[in-house]
C-alpha cells in the first residue's frame, strides 16, 4: 500500500538542509507532521506482508504477516564492528515499537492526514493480530517461542517485560483491560531463593528485595529452576501495566518502585553495562525512558523521585553541550536515538523548556529523507553481551513518539481544532 503525501516531502528535505544553532527555537509544525507522515510510510513498507514482498530480508524464516523483523548481531562486549548478522522474527520488538506509538495512535485523526491515519490503523491491526499467535495457556506472552533463532532452539521462559507490553498493547490498541496476568506477576518476586539476585542487590538494598523477577515460572528446563534476576528495565514495564490497570496494591509493586527510586537517586540510572539495573537493554538510556513512560502514561506518580533524578541528569548533559552544534551523550554514540529517549523522558516528566526544541530539531534532521526511517538502534541483548538485536522500526517509533508529544505540547491547537470539527 502506497501512502498519499498531502504534505510535501520537500518540507522535510529543506528542514534537513537548515543549520541548527545551539539556540533552540520552536520547530515548525509542518516539519513535525511531515516527519510523522514519512515515518508511517516506512513502518508500512517494512512491515511483513503475507507474501513477504515488502522487504528483502536475508535468511528470513518463519516470519509471519504483521511483524517487523530485527537484525541479530553476534559480537563481543557490544563491539559489533565485526559481526555475523541474521534477520529474525522478534515479537518483543514488534509489539514494543507499536507501544511507543500509543499516544500518536490515540490522536491519529487529529495529527495525521486521513490517508496516513487510516494506514496507521491498518499497521496496528496487523501487529495486534500477529501478537495473538504467541499467547500461552497461562496468559503469558512468548516473545521467544517458535524459532526465535532459526539456527537453534531456545527454551527461555517467558518474561515480565514482554508479557507486560503485550497486555499494554491490548489495552491501548484493542481496548481490552486484562487482569489475568496480575496474579502471576505478584507471585514472581524476589524471596531470596534465586541465585542471580544474591550478592548483587545486597550492595544497594536489603535482600530479599520483594521486587519483581524477570523470568516467569514454570521454567521449561531444570537449569532455570534456581536462576532468576531482577532487571529493573523489564520490571518498569510491569509497573506501567499495574498503573494502567489501577492495580498498585499488587504485591511487589511498592517494593519494585522503591528499588527503582533508590537506584535513580544514587545516579546509577544510566551506568552501562550494569547488571544491577538492566541485563538485557541495548541502550543505556532505555531505563530512564521506561521509568518516565510509566510515570506519565501509566499514572505511577510514586516514581516521581526517579523521574526527577532522570530529568536532572539529562538536563545536565544537555547543558554540557550548550556550545555544541550537535548533542553528544555520555553513555551512547547513537546520538539521534538518545535524543529521542531524552526528549520523551523530559516531556513525560512535565518539562517544557527550550531543551526539547533542540532535541526535536536534531531528531528530525536525522531522519532519512528517502525511507522515512531513523538509524537502527540496539534494543536488547543477551546477559553475556555477545548477542544483540537491532531495529530501525524501534528507532523510528521512539523518534515518532517524541515528535508527536512535542506537537501536542507546542501546538495544542492541532488537537483542539480537529476536536471542534
C-alpha positions as CSV (number, residue, x, y, z in Angstrom):
1,X,0.0,0.0,0.0
2,X,1.5,3.3,-1.1
3,X,0.5,6.2,1.0
4,X,-0.5,9.6,-0.2
5,X,1.5,12.6,0.9
6,X,-0.6,15.7,1.2
7,X,2.3,17.4,2.9
8,X,5.2,17.8,0.5
9,X,8.3,15.8,1.3
10,X,10.1,19.0,0.3
11,X,9.3,20.3,3.8
12,X,11.4,17.7,5.5
13,X,14.2,17.8,2.8
14,X,14.5,21.6,3.3
15,X,14.5,21.1,7.0
16,X,17.4,18.7,6.7
17,X,19.4,21.4,4.9
18,X,18.9,24.1,7.6
19,X,21.8,24.5,10.0
20,X,20.8,24.2,13.7
21,X,22.3,26.6,16.2
22,X,22.6,25.8,19.9
23,X,20.0,28.4,20.5
24,X,16.8,26.5,20.4
25,X,13.7,27.7,18.6
26,X,10.3,26.2,18.2
27,X,10.4,23.5,15.4
28,X,8.0,24.2,12.6
29,X,4.7,22.3,12.9
30,X,4.6,21.2,9.2
31,X,8.1,19.8,9.5
32,X,6.9,17.7,12.5
33,X,3.9,16.4,10.7
34,X,5.9,15.6,7.6
35,X,8.3,13.6,9.6
36,X,5.5,11.6,11.1
37,X,3.9,11.0,7.7
38,X,7.1,9.7,6.3
39,X,7.7,7.5,9.4
40,X,4.2,5.9,8.9
41,X,5.2,5.2,5.3
42,X,8.4,3.5,6.5
43,X,6.6,1.4,9.1
44,X,4.0,0.3,6.5
45,X,6.6,-0.5,3.8
46,X,8.8,-2.5,6.2
47,X,6.0,-4.5,7.9
48,X,5.9,-8.1,6.7
49,X,3.1,-8.7,4.2
50,X,1.6,-12.2,3.6
51,X,3.8,-12.8,0.6
52,X,6.9,-11.3,2.1
53,X,7.1,-8.9,-0.9
54,X,7.6,-5.8,1.3
55,X,11.2,-6.5,2.3
56,X,14.3,-8.3,1.2
57,X,15.5,-9.8,4.5
58,X,18.4,-12.2,4.4
59,X,18.0,-15.7,5.9
60,X,14.4,-15.0,6.6
61,X,12.4,-17.9,8.1
62,X,9.1,-18.4,9.8
63,X,8.2,-14.7,9.8
64,X,4.5,-14.0,9.7
65,X,2.4,-11.2,8.4
66,X,2.3,-8.1,10.7
67,X,5.8,-8.3,12.3
68,X,8.9,-6.2,11.9
69,X,11.9,-8.4,11.7
70,X,15.0,-7.4,13.6
71,X,18.7,-7.8,12.9
72,X,20.6,-10.1,15.3
73,X,24.3,-9.4,15.8
74,X,26.6,-11.8,17.4
75,X,29.5,-9.9,18.8
76,X,31.7,-9.4,21.9
77,X,31.1,-6.7,24.5
78,X,28.7,-4.8,22.3
79,X,31.6,-4.2,19.8
80,X,29.9,-5.1,16.5
81,X,32.5,-3.8,14.0
82,X,33.0,-7.5,13.1
83,X,29.8,-9.5,13.4
84,X,27.6,-12.1,12.0
85,X,24.1,-10.9,11.2
86,X,20.8,-12.6,10.8
87,X,17.3,-11.4,10.2
88,X,14.8,-13.0,12.6
89,X,11.4,-12.5,14.0
90,X,11.4,-10.8,17.3
91,X,7.9,-10.4,18.7
92,X,9.1,-8.2,21.6
93,X,10.5,-5.6,19.2
94,X,7.4,-5.6,17.1
95,X,5.0,-5.1,19.9
96,X,7.4,-2.8,21.8
97,X,7.7,-0.5,18.8
98,X,3.9,-0.3,18.5
99,X,3.5,0.6,22.2
100,X,5.8,3.6,21.7
101,X,3.2,4.9,19.3
102,X,0.2,4.6,21.5
103,X,-0.1,8.4,22.1
104,X,0.1,9.1,18.4
105,X,-2.4,6.4,17.7
106,X,-4.9,7.9,20.2
107,X,-4.7,11.2,18.4
108,X,-4.0,9.9,14.8
109,X,-7.1,11.6,13.3
110,X,-6.2,14.9,14.7
111,X,-2.5,14.9,13.9
112,X,-2.1,12.8,10.8
113,X,-3.7,13.4,7.3
114,X,-6.5,11.0,6.6
115,X,-4.5,8.5,4.4
116,X,-1.8,8.1,7.0
117,X,-4.3,7.9,9.9
118,X,-6.0,5.1,8.0
119,X,-2.7,3.4,7.2
120,X,-1.7,3.6,10.9
121,X,-4.9,1.8,11.8
122,X,-4.0,-1.0,9.4
123,X,-0.4,-1.3,10.6
124,X,-1.6,-1.5,14.3
125,X,-4.3,-4.0,13.4
126,X,-1.7,-6.3,11.8
127,X,0.6,-6.2,14.8
128,X,-2.3,-7.0,17.2
129,X,-3.4,-10.0,15.1
130,X,0.2,-11.2,14.9
131,X,0.7,-10.9,18.6
132,X,-2.2,-13.2,19.4
133,X,-0.3,-16.2,17.9
134,X,2.0,-16.2,20.9
135,X,-0.2,-16.2,24.0
136,X,0.4,-19.1,26.4
137,X,-2.3,-21.0,28.2
138,X,-1.3,-19.3,31.4
139,X,-1.8,-15.8,29.7
140,X,1.9,-15.0,29.4
141,X,3.3,-13.9,26.2
142,X,6.0,-15.9,24.4
143,X,8.3,-13.4,22.7
144,X,10.9,-16.1,22.0
145,X,8.5,-19.0,21.3
146,X,8.7,-20.8,17.9
147,X,12.1,-20.5,16.3
148,X,13.3,-17.3,17.8
149,X,16.7,-18.1,16.4
150,X,16.3,-20.1,13.2
151,X,19.6,-21.9,13.7
152,X,18.9,-23.3,17.1
153,X,16.1,-23.8,19.6
154,X,15.8,-21.7,22.7
155,X,13.8,-22.7,25.8
156,X,13.9,-19.5,27.7
157,X,10.8,-18.9,29.8
158,X,8.5,-16.0,29.2
159,X,9.4,-12.8,31.0
160,X,7.6,-10.0,32.7
161,X,8.7,-7.3,30.2
162,X,7.3,-9.0,27.0
163,X,4.2,-10.1,28.8
164,X,3.5,-6.7,30.3
165,X,4.0,-5.0,27.0
166,X,1.6,-7.5,25.3
167,X,-1.1,-6.5,27.8
168,X,-0.3,-2.8,27.4
169,X,-0.7,-3.1,23.7
170,X,-4.0,-4.9,24.1
171,X,-5.2,-2.1,26.4
172,X,-4.1,0.9,24.3
173,X,-4.8,-0.5,20.8
174,X,-7.6,-3.0,21.3
175,X,-9.4,-1.5,24.3
176,X,-9.0,-4.7,26.3
177,X,-8.3,-4.4,30.0
178,X,-7.0,-7.8,31.2
179,X,-6.4,-8.7,34.8
180,X,-5.3,-12.4,34.5
181,X,-1.6,-11.6,34.4
182,X,-1.6,-9.7,37.7
183,X,-1.9,-12.8,39.9
184,X,1.0,-14.5,38.2
185,X,3.1,-11.3,38.4
186,X,2.5,-11.0,42.1
187,X,3.9,-14.5,42.7
188,X,7.0,-13.9,40.7
189,X,9.1,-11.9,43.3
190,X,12.5,-12.0,44.9
191,X,12.2,-14.1,48.1
192,X,15.9,-14.7,48.5
193,X,15.9,-18.1,46.8
194,X,17.2,-17.1,43.3
195,X,20.9,-17.3,42.9
196,X,21.2,-14.5,40.4
197,X,19.8,-12.0,42.9
198,X,22.0,-12.8,45.8
199,X,25.1,-10.6,46.3
200,X,24.2,-8.1,43.6
201,X,21.3,-6.2,45.2
202,X,22.9,-6.5,48.7
203,X,25.2,-3.7,47.6
204,X,22.3,-1.4,47.2
205,X,19.2,-2.7,49.1
206,X,18.1,-5.0,51.8
207,X,17.7,-8.5,50.4
208,X,15.4,-10.2,49.6
209,X,14.0,-7.1,47.9
210,X,10.5,-8.4,47.2
211,X,10.7,-6.9,43.8
212,X,9.5,-8.5,40.6
213,X,11.8,-11.1,39.0
214,X,12.5,-11.1,35.3
215,X,11.7,-14.7,34.2
216,X,8.3,-16.2,34.8
217,X,7.8,-19.7,36.2
218,X,7.4,-22.5,35.5
219,X,10.7,-22.9,33.7
220,X,11.0,-25.4,30.8
221,X,14.4,-26.6,31.9
222,X,15.8,-27.6,35.2
223,X,18.8,-25.3,34.7
224,X,16.5,-22.3,35.1
225,X,14.9,-23.5,38.4
226,X,17.2,-21.6,40.7
227,X,18.4,-18.9,38.2
228,X,16.5,-15.6,38.1
229,X,17.3,-12.0,38.3
230,X,15.9,-8.5,38.7
231,X,16.1,-6.4,35.6
232,X,14.6,-3.0,36.6
233,X,14.2,-2.0,32.9
234,X,11.9,-5.0,32.4
235,X,10.2,-4.5,35.8
236,X,9.4,-0.9,34.9
237,X,7.0,-2.2,32.2
238,X,5.3,-4.3,34.8
239,X,4.9,-1.2,36.9
240,X,3.5,0.6,33.9
241,X,0.9,-2.1,33.4
242,X,-0.2,-2.2,37.0
243,X,-0.6,1.6,36.9
244,X,-2.8,1.3,33.8
245,X,-4.9,-1.5,35.4
246,X,-5.2,0.5,38.7
247,X,-3.6,-2.4,40.5
248,X,-0.9,-0.7,42.6
249,X,-1.8,-2.8,45.6
250,X,-0.4,-5.9,43.9
251,X,2.4,-7.4,46.0
252,X,5.7,-6.4,44.6
253,X,4.6,-3.1,43.1
254,X,5.7,-0.9,46.1
255,X,8.9,-2.9,46.5
256,X,9.9,-2.5,42.9
257,X,9.1,1.2,42.8
258,X,11.2,1.7,46.0
259,X,14.1,-0.1,44.3
260,X,13.8,2.0,41.1
261,X,13.7,5.2,43.1
262,X,16.7,4.2,45.1
263,X,18.8,3.3,42.1
264,X,17.9,6.6,40.3
265,X,18.6,8.7,43.4
266,X,22.1,7.1,43.6
267,X,22.6,8.3,40.0
268,X,23.0,4.8,38.6
269,X,20.2,5.0,36.1
270,X,22.5,5.5,33.1
271,X,25.5,3.4,34.1
272,X,26.2,0.8,31.5
273,X,26.6,-2.1,31.2
274,X,25.1,-2.7,34.6
275,X,23.8,-6.0,35.9
276,X,22.2,-4.1,38.7
277,X,19.8,-2.1,36.6
278,X,19.3,-4.0,33.4
279,X,21.0,-7.0,31.9
280,X,19.1,-7.0,28.7
281,X,18.5,-3.5,27.4
282,X,20.7,-2.4,24.5
283,X,20.7,1.3,25.1
284,X,21.7,2.8,28.5
285,X,19.0,5.5,28.2
286,X,16.2,3.0,27.8
287,X,15.8,2.5,31.5
288,X,15.1,6.2,32.1
289,X,12.6,6.2,29.2
290,X,10.7,3.2,30.7
291,X,10.5,4.9,34.1
292,X,9.3,8.2,32.8
293,X,6.7,6.5,30.5
294,X,5.3,4.5,33.4
295,X,5.1,7.7,35.4
296,X,3.4,9.8,32.6
297,X,1.3,7.3,30.7
298,X,0.7,4.8,33.5
299,X,-0.1,7.3,36.2
300,X,2.6,5.8,38.5
301,X,3.2,9.0,40.5
302,X,5.2,7.0,43.0
303,X,8.1,7.1,40.6
304,X,8.5,10.9,40.9
305,X,11.8,10.7,42.8
306,X,13.3,8.6,40.0
307,X,11.8,10.8,37.3
308,X,13.2,13.9,38.9
309,X,16.7,12.3,39.1
310,X,16.5,11.3,35.4
311,X,15.3,14.8,34.3
312,X,18.2,16.4,36.2
313,X,20.8,14.1,34.7
314,X,19.5,14.7,31.2
315,X,19.4,18.5,31.5
316,X,22.9,18.4,33.0
317,X,24.1,16.6,29.8
318,X,22.3,19.0,27.6
319,X,23.8,21.9,29.4
320,X,27.2,20.4,29.0
321,X,26.6,20.6,25.2
322,X,25.3,24.2,25.2
323,X,28.2,25.3,23.0
324,X,28.0,22.4,20.6
325,X,26.2,22.3,17.2
326,X,25.2,18.7,17.9
327,X,24.3,16.9,21.1
328,X,26.9,14.3,22.3
329,X,25.7,11.9,25.0
330,X,27.9,10.4,27.7
331,X,26.8,6.8,27.6
332,X,25.8,6.1,23.9
333,X,27.1,7.1,20.5
334,X,23.7,6.6,18.7
335,X,23.0,10.2,19.3
336,X,19.8,10.7,17.4
337,X,18.1,7.8,19.2
338,X,19.3,9.1,22.6
339,X,17.9,12.5,21.6
340,X,14.5,10.7,21.3
341,X,14.9,8.9,24.6
342,X,15.8,12.1,26.3
343,X,13.0,14.2,24.7
344,X,10.4,11.6,25.7
345,X,11.8,11.5,29.2
346,X,11.7,15.2,29.6
347,X,8.3,15.7,28.2
348,X,6.9,12.8,30.3
349,X,8.5,14.4,33.3
350,X,6.5,17.5,32.6
351,X,9.4,19.6,31.3
352,X,8.5,22.1,28.5
353,X,11.7,24.2,28.3
354,X,13.9,25.0,25.3
355,X,15.9,21.8,25.5
356,X,13.1,19.8,23.9
357,X,13.1,22.2,20.9
358,X,16.7,21.5,20.3
359,X,16.2,17.7,20.7
360,X,13.3,17.6,18.3
361,X,15.2,19.6,15.7
362,X,18.0,17.2,15.9
363,X,15.7,14.2,15.7
364,X,14.0,15.5,12.5
365,X,17.3,16.4,10.9
366,X,18.5,12.8,11.5
367,X,15.5,11.2,9.7
368,X,16.4,9.5,6.4
369,X,14.5,11.7,3.8
370,X,14.3,8.8,1.3
371,X,13.0,6.0,3.5
372,X,11.4,7.9,6.4
373,X,13.3,5.8,8.9
374,X,15.9,6.5,11.6
375,X,19.2,4.7,12.2
376,X,18.8,1.2,13.8
377,X,19.5,1.0,17.5
378,X,20.3,-1.9,19.7
379,X,17.1,-2.7,21.5
380,X,18.0,-5.7,23.6
381,X,20.8,-8.3,24.1
382,X,21.8,-11.4,26.0
383,X,23.1,-11.2,29.5
384,X,26.6,-12.1,28.4
385,X,26.5,-9.2,25.9
386,X,27.5,-11.4,23.0
387,X,24.2,-11.2,21.1
388,X,22.2,-8.1,20.5
389,X,19.1,-7.3,18.4
390,X,18.8,-4.1,16.4
391,X,15.8,-2.5,14.8
392,X,15.2,0.6,12.6
393,X,11.4,0.3,13.3
394,X,12.1,0.6,17.0
395,X,14.2,3.7,16.5
396,X,11.6,5.1,14.2
397,X,8.8,4.5,16.7
398,X,10.8,6.2,19.5
399,X,11.5,9.2,17.3
400,X,7.9,9.5,16.1
401,X,6.7,9.3,19.7
402,X,8.9,12.2,20.7
403,X,7.7,14.3,17.7
404,X,4.0,13.5,18.4
405,X,4.3,14.5,22.0
406,X,6.2,17.7,21.0
407,X,3.4,18.7,18.7
408,X,0.8,18.3,21.5
409,X,2.9,20.5,23.8
410,X,4.0,23.2,21.3
411,X,0.9,23.2,19.0
412,X,-2.1,22.2,21.2
413,X,-4.3,23.8,18.6
414,X,-3.6,20.8,16.3
415,X,-5.8,18.7,18.6
416,X,-8.2,21.4,19.6
417,X,-9.1,22.5,16.0
418,X,-9.9,19.0,14.9
419,X,-11.7,18.1,18.1
420,X,-14.0,21.0,17.4
421,X,-14.9,19.9,13.9
